[in-house]
Amino acid sequence: MKPSLSNLACVIGGSVLLFMVPAPAQVRQAASGPLIIFHAGSLSIPFEKIIEGFKKENPGTAVEKEIAGSRECARKVSELHKPCDILASADYIVIDNLLIPGFADWNLKFATNEMTIVYREKSRRSKEITEQNWSDILLDRNVSFGRSDPDADPCGYRTIFTMKLAELYYGKPGLAQKFLRKDTEYIRPKEVDLLALLETGELDYAFLYRSVAEQHGLRFLTLPDKINLKRAEYEDYYKQASVELSGATPAEKITQYGGSMVYGVTIPKDAPHPELAAKFIHFLMNKDKGMKIMEQMGQPTAVPSVCDTYDKLPAEFRKYATRKK
């Protein structure tokens, strides 16, 4: 649809010149959106509420969102060159590895999470599963479990870290390989895709984030802190686990190491609505707005956190981060 035009006339040397300029209301409308947000599946429920609050604060703003595994979201920008104003990843490392420096300049950390084993009341052997015996139960041939694709979704490679760290923690050589060989037919593109399989009873268990379990009213087994990727103080311990993933290009491979779970957000360089995107970042990072919602949804705030790209941060966002020492 062509924008409305208004006429502007002026007299120069006795002649009347007529100029066609966009009407002010149309200019404002074009600059206001829609805001395009790509985000991780585990952010579906909190971001739905955050977007609702943002729209109330900014009447008339339209928002379009695409939900996928974080690595898939990043590739929509880097490989498919799809327009995107906000990219929110379940792992800030995805932005560092796949978008910076070519497609984004900076990366803000904003929330945390932890790995759990999620199940239903009717899941097989659910009455007996504990922190000590969960690996034996999941390896039972009569029990099924699911996980997400590590090349598409951080929950997928974090699941592998959990498996490898469990092998170390419990002193069971070969445990991770046993997990990786079992139930491969239940690998899905993103972690929330496993929910339907759990709810229908096709799956007994799934490796999922605690927040996802809490948001969907599912039962979950908490894991030891040296396994669940929750504690920043165990960063060096988590790094003992690693996995090879696809890199910034299809031909490239990178080694991803274990680490504590931290979400990241950025505005891509070619964002079509950067000013509106900046407003959303301020709403998201505000402790009484976006961060309050994240906390209520079981995802503790990580604001402010050390920012590896602090010098590239717009000055208005530096209050949400600290400089790396």
Secondary structure in CASP SS format (residue, H / E / C, confidence):
PFRMAT SS
TARGET T0000
AUTHOR 0000-0000-0000
METHOD secondary structure of the structure
MODEL  1
M C 1.00
K C 1.00
P C 1.00
S C 1.00
L E 1.00
S E 1.00
N E 1.00
L E 1.00
A E 1.00
C E 1.00
V E 1.00
I E 1.00
G C 1.00
G C 1.00
S E 1.00
V E 1.00
L E 1.00
L E 1.00
F E 1.00
M E 1.00
V E 1.00
P E 1.00
A C 1.00
P H 1.00
A H 1.00
Q H 1.00
V H 1.00
R H 1.00
Q H 1.00
A H 1.00
A H 1.00
S C 1.00
G C 1.00
P C 1.00
L E 1.00
I E 1.00
I E 1.00
F E 1.00
H E 1.00
A E 1.00
G H 1.00
S H 1.00
L H 1.00
S H 1.00
I H 1.00
P H 1.00
F H 1.00
E H 1.00
K H 1.00
I H 1.00
I H 1.00
E H 1.00
G H 1.00
F H 1.00
K H 1.00
K H 1.00
E H 1.00
N C 1.00
P C 1.00
G C 1.00
T C 1.00
A C 1.00
V E 1.00
E E 1.00
K E 1.00
E E 1.00
I E 1.00
A E 1.00
G C 1.00
S H 1.00
R H 1.00
E H 1.00
C H 1.00
A H 1.00
R H 1.00
K H 1.00
V H 1.00
S H 1.00
E C 1.00
L C 1.00
H C 1.00
K C 1.00
P C 1.00
C C 1.00
D C 1.00
I E 1.00
L E 1.00
A E 1.00
S E 1.00
A C 1.00
D C 1.00
Y H 1.00
I H 1.00
V H 1.00
I H 1.00
D H 1.00
N H 1.00
L H 1.00
L C 1.00
I C 1.00
P C 1.00
G C 1.00
F C 1.00
A C 1.00
D C 1.00
W C 1.00
N C 1.00
L E 1.00
K E 1.00
F E 1.00
A E 1.00
T E 1.00
N C 1.00
E C 1.00
M E 1.00
T E 1.00
I E 1.00
V E 1.00
Y E 1.00
R C 1.00
E C 1.00
K C 1.00
S C 1.00
R C 1.00
R C 1.00
S C 1.00
K C 1.00
E C 1.00
I C 1.00
T C 1.00
E C 1.00
Q C 1.00
N C 1.00
W H 1.00
S H 1.00
D H 1.00
I H 1.00
L H 1.00
L C 1.00
D C 1.00
R C 1.00
N C 1.00
V C 1.00
S C 1.00
F E 1.00
G E 1.00
R E 1.00
S E 1.00
D C 1.00
P C 1.00
D C 1.00
A C 1.00
D C 1.00
P H 1.00
C H 1.00
G H 1.00
Y H 1.00
R H 1.00
T H 1.00
I H 1.00
F H 1.00
T H 1.00
M H 1.00
K H 1.00
L H 1.00
A H 1.00
E H 1.00
L H 1.00
Y H 1.00
Y H 1.00
G C 1.00
K C 1.00
P C 1.00
G C 1.00
L H 1.00
A H 1.00
Q H 1.00
K H 1.00
F H 1.00
L H 1.00
R H 1.00
K C 1.00
D C 1.00
T H 1.00
E H 1.00
Y H 1.00
I E 1.00
R E 1.00
P C 1.00
K C 1.00
E H 1.00
V H 1.00
D H 1.00
L H 1.00
L H 1.00
A H 1.00
L H 1.00
L H 1.00
E H 1.00
T H 1.00
G C 1.00
E C 1.00
L C 1.00
D C 1.00
Y E 1.00
A E 1.00
F E 1.00
L E 1.00
Y E 1.00
R H 1.00
S H 1.00
V H 1.00
A H 1.00
E H 1.00
Q H 1.00
H C 1.00
G C 1.00
L C 1.00
R E 1.00
F E 1.00
L E 1.00
T E 1.00
L C 1.00
P C 1.00
D H 1.00
K H 1.00
I H 1.00
N H 1.00
L C 1.00
K C 1.00
R C 1.00
A H 1.00
E H 1.00
Y H 1.00
E H 1.00
D H 1.00
Y H 1.00
Y H 1.00
K C 1.00
Q C 1.00
A C 1.00
S E 1.00
V E 1.00
E E 1.00
L E 1.00
S E 1.00
G C 1.00
A C 1.00
T C 1.00
P C 1.00
A C 1.00
E C 1.00
K E 1.00
I E 1.00
T E 1.00
Q E 1.00
Y E 1.00
G C 1.00
G C 1.00
S C 1.00
M C 1.00
V E 1.00
Y E 1.00
G E 1.00
V E 1.00
T E 1.00
I C 1.00
P C 1.00
K C 1.00
D C 1.00
A C 1.00
P C 1.00
H C 1.00
P H 1.00
E H 1.00
L H 1.00
A H 1.00
A H 1.00
K H 1.00
F H 1.00
I H 1.00
H H 1.00
F H 1.00
L H 1.00
M H 1.00
N C 1.00
K C 1.00
D C 1.00
K C 1.00
G H 1.00
M H 1.00
K H 1.00
I H 1.00
M H 1.00
E H 1.00
Q H 1.00
M C 1.00
G C 1.00
Q C 1.00
P C 1.00
T E 1.00
A C 1.00
V C 1.00
P C 1.00
S E 1.00
V E 1.00
C E 1.00
D C 1.00
T C 1.00
Y H 1.00
D H 1.00
K H 1.00
L C 1.00
P C 1.00
A H 1.00
E H 1.00
F H 1.00
R H 1.00
K H 1.00
Y H 1.00
A E 1.00
T E 1.00
R E 1.00
K C 1.00
K C 1.00
END
